[in-house]
Each structure stands twice: as structure tokens, then as C-alpha cells.
Amino acid sequence: MITPLSLVPLFAEAASTEDPAARFIRLLTVFLLAMWVGFEVITKVPQRLHTPLTSGSNAISGITAVGALVSAGAVAAGFGFGNLLGLVAVVFAMVNVAGGFVVTHRMLQMFHPSKKTK
Amino acid sequence: MSSQAWINLAYLVAAMLFIVAFKLLSSPRTAVRGNYLGAAGMALAILAACFEPRLQEALAVRGIWPLVMLFLAGGLGAAIGATMALRYPMTGMPQMVALLNGFGGAASAFVAAAEIWSAQDPVAWSQFAIATAATGLIGAVTFWGSLVAFGKLEELPQFKKAWTDPNRHWINLGLALAAVLLFAGVCARPESVFLYVLLVLVGSLLGVTLTLPIGGADMPVVICLLNSYSGLAAAAAGFVIDNSVLVIAGSLVGASGLILTAIMCQAMNRSLVGVLFGGLGTTAVVSGDDVYAGKIKSASSEEIAMVLEGADRVVIVPGYGLAVAQAQHAVRELADALEKRGTTVEYAIHPVAGRMPGHMNVLLAEADIAYDKLREMDDINPTFPETDVAIVIGANDVVNPAARTDPKSPIAGMPILDVDKARTVVVVKRSLSPGFAGIPNPLFAADNTLMYFADGKKAILDLTAALGKS
């Protein structure tokens, strides 16, 4: 049966049965398409917003927090050194995420147009 | 619908939110909302990650405490990040962004480290092995490169002088070769954590040695490039753990950084390779004396105030010197005083003025100057002939007409602000010392130029006072 979710396989996370090469191509597809979208969207950002853009995208690069959570939390077999490394990654990534969004917000708060009435 | 499908759906929504966030960041009116959407996407992705099967398995076996531990670690990081972001003075934004960026790169390298440590029988030259090596290398370069960039921007004494050892190219080449070999080593023997650690160490050294030689005026390029790297590291980490949201968000950031890098290089008329490895040479240059001899007209604040009084249109050209002198509030006061007299005041912003992309815009916004008065180079250049007075504060190379007129100049062809076409040019500067390019500026000797030698902030305050008196 075709459901909207059968369109999701592009984004489906590793089904253990998936052929490794097919999986790689799937992620590569996502990677290249997202790069393309990035190029298209960012080219239109005017110079005056380059600093907030840099810090905003910087915050988004903290997405690695998602990977960090999974790496750090997988302790079914007992807490090991790998989990500790993951925890360090969680701390670092969250510094990046929280700091990035807050800095961007502070910056954008300062931008305002001329007041019409003088 | 399986729980994995829900998780993937949440990731998909998060990815869309990131794209919309970037889109909204392209206009000052929607940018704040864009930032909120980005944060919402991040929150959603992190929430979804808590339901990942690997985590749920751990929860089933160990009870709630893995989640508590994660919550504490995440909360600690978020608290540190938010505190830094709130406490740091607005004027230190470039170094703050550099520092935060480094943390992202390091986090990715740690994710790859955790994965390679816990991996059971990883396959040589598999996606896992190659992506792990890439994440470790890029993450390490990002972290240490960002730390050095932070040190330079914060003007820590250890980083005051760019590293110009003539052997640096050989050192970098050697390190790069070692990195390539170790990269291949990790790919071929992913079960060896030792090789991964070595690769990260070499990457760390590379991050330092590649960033150290880069001079202050080239910092915007470096910031953009490091920003791009942290995104690429996150994308590579996505390949390690097979996660599409990491790949999407990472590549969006990677693309954004690369575009900004290209824009910055273009605005300096230099190639990326030239910025990274060249350093504007110490090539013998025309001495300033020949250009300046007997032609410099130094003016007093009263004389300049008199010129300003008669002006209908004044354009202020800020450069990095303005940021150093912290003169943005003084500039606002001068502009207010002029506007009260009915003078039109606008600001001409060169794309690479300052130490990070768009630096001047943030700096002037901090002084409560409306963004629609800040005009980009291509937009304002045609208006200089109708400008009565152009006031140049702390800018040098970006207003050097030699870029237009002298094909042999090291900055020949670089797009500049055509302030020399204004009726009168006032240059506020401490001395006649050359800018980053190390060349004299014929603008200072031009017939229509008045030099005002003083510290930027004091100069502007004096001008405002003189204007008030007359």
C-alpha cells in the first residue's frame, strides 16, 4: 500500500538489512541536495545580515548534539569510556547550540529600521 | 507507524525548519523569527534523538539514569553557552562566534571518537570508517583553528604577531601529508583507536599552524571557512551514525560558510589559496614619503566642523579602526548633530570592513543606528559624486583609489568605496601608517582630502563639540 510514509525512505535511518552501498548513496543524495538548497538560500542574504547569518548557522552546526546524545546514552552494556566521550560531546555541542542562538538573538535585537517620525 | 518512522518524521520537520530559518535570516524584518525557528528545529531534533532505539535500549536495561546523565550534561553545556553569549560584550562578537564555532567542531570529533571506541568489528574502508576519519580530522582542525582565531580577535598578546616563519609552508605540507596518511590508516584499520587519536592530534596541529599566519584583515575569510568546516564536520558525523538530520543541517551550514568565504575573497580581490597560504607579501613597496610629500593637509576640528556645516549630504565610512576605538556611539552622536541641522547622513559599508562578515553592521546597530542608513558598496558608490563630505574613520585599504588607478598596486582590482569622488573627504586617522596591505594611500594626499590626526573616538567627539559651538 502506498502511504505518504513510503516517501520517507530517503530519510529512513539505517534499516539493518540495508545494503551498505545503498545506504551510503542515500545519505550522499541527502548531503548533495542539502548543500544545493544551502547555496540557493544563502546567496540571497544581504551583507548587513552576514554576522547574524554566520552565528545563526554556527548554532545550527551544533546539530551534532543529536549524534552526541545517542553516542553518550547507549549504555545498555554498561557505562564505558565511549559514553564518557559522548558526554563530553553533549556538553560541547550544547555550548554551541545555546550560545549560538542566544548570540544571534542578541545581535538581531539591535537591528532596527529608521523611525518614521522624527 | 513505527517509532523509528516518528523519529524520522521529526528529523524531517527539523530539517525543514532549518531551511526556513535560513530563508528568514535574509531580511532584517524576519530574521528574529528565523532564529526562533532554527532553535525550534534544534529542540525538536534533540527531543526526537531521545527516542532513538539505541537510547531506548539503554533506558530499558538501566532505568532512567542514562537520561538523567544526558540531561545534566546537556543542561551544563547549554548553561555555559547561554551565559557566555549573554555576558560577552557585543563588541566582542567576532571572537565569541569563533569560540562557539570551535565547540561545535570539537563535539563532532568527540562523537566520532565515542563511536570508534564503542564500535564492534568495524569494516575497513566502510562508510563508517571513512566518515569517522573525516569527522575527526575536520573537527580537530575546526576546534583548534577557531581557538587561534579567538586568540587573534581577542588580541591576546601571544597572538599579536602573525606567524611568518618562512618554513611554515613546509611544516604545513608535512602535517598535511601526515594527516592524509593517518586518514588512510583510520579507513584501513578502523578498529585502531590509536590511529584515530593520532589523526586528531595531527588535525589539531594543522588547525593551529594553518590559522596562525593569517593576518587580521583576512579574519573574515577565516571565520567563514571555519564556520563551514564545523558544518561539514557535523555532516560527516551524520555519515558515521547514519543520521540524515545531521547530514542536512551540517551541509546547510557547510554551504553557507563556503558562500560567505567566496563573497569575502571576492570583496578583497584575492583567491582563497592566496589568503590561506600567501599573506600579503612583504614585497618591497612604494615608500609613503613619495606619495605624501608636501601634499598632506591636516585640519583642525573647527575647520572640519565648518565644512560639515555647509554639507547637505554626509557619508560616513567606518573601518576596523572604528571597532578598535569603540567609537560607534560617538559616531551616532555626530550623525544626530548633523541630522538635527538637516543634513542627510548615510554609512558606506565595505563587505570586508572589520574582522568578520558584516562586522560594521552589528557594531553600528549596537550604537542604535538604523540599518536602512547602512548602505552596501555597489549601492552607495554611484552617489559619492553628489556627496558633500565623506568621513573615513579607521578605514584605509578599502578606500584606496590605487586599487582602481594603479594596475601594479598589490590591491589592484579590489573593489573599493569611491570616497575620493566626494567633494571633500575627511580622514580620521592616528598617523599616516599604512593599512594591512602595507601600501601608501594616495587618497590622503588628494586635493579634496583633509586629514584629522587623532584617536577615532576622541576625534569624533571633538568634531561633534566643534559643530555644536558654531
Interface residues (C-beta under 8 A of the other chain):
Chain A: L5 V8 L10 F11 A12 E13 A14 P20 R23 F24 L27 V30 F31 L32 A34 M35 W36 V37 G38 F39 V41 I42 T43 K44 V45 P46 Q47 R48 L49 H50 T51 P52 L53 T54 S55 G56 S57 N58 A59 I60 S61 G62 I63 T64 A65 V66 G67 A68 L69 V70 S71 A72 G73 A74 V75 A76 G80 F81 G82 N83 L85 G86 L87 V88 A89 V90 V91 F92 A93 M94 V95 N96 V97 A98 G99 G100 F101 V102 V103 T104 H105 R106 M107 L108 Q109 M110 F111 H112 P113 S114 K115
Chain B: M1 Q4 A5 I7 N8 L9 Y11 L12 A15 F18 I19 A21 F22 K23 L25 S26 S27 P28 A31 V32 G34 N35 G38 A39 G41 M42 A45 I46 A48 A49 C50 E52 R54 L55 E57 A58 L59 A60 V61 R62 P66 L67 M69 L70 A73 G74 G75 L76 G77 A78 A79 I80 G81 A82 M84 A85 L86 Y88 M90 M93 M96 V97 L100 N101 F103 G104 A106 A107 S108 F110 V111 A113 A114 E115 W117 S118 V123 S126 Q127 I223 C224 N227 S230 G231 A233 A234 A235 A237 G238 F239 V240 I241 D242 N243 S244 V245 L246 V247 I248 A249 G250 S251 L252 V253 G254 A255 S256 G257 L258 I259 L260 I263 I349 P351 M356 P357 G358 H359 N361 V362 A365 E366 D368 A370 Y371 D372 K373 L374 E376
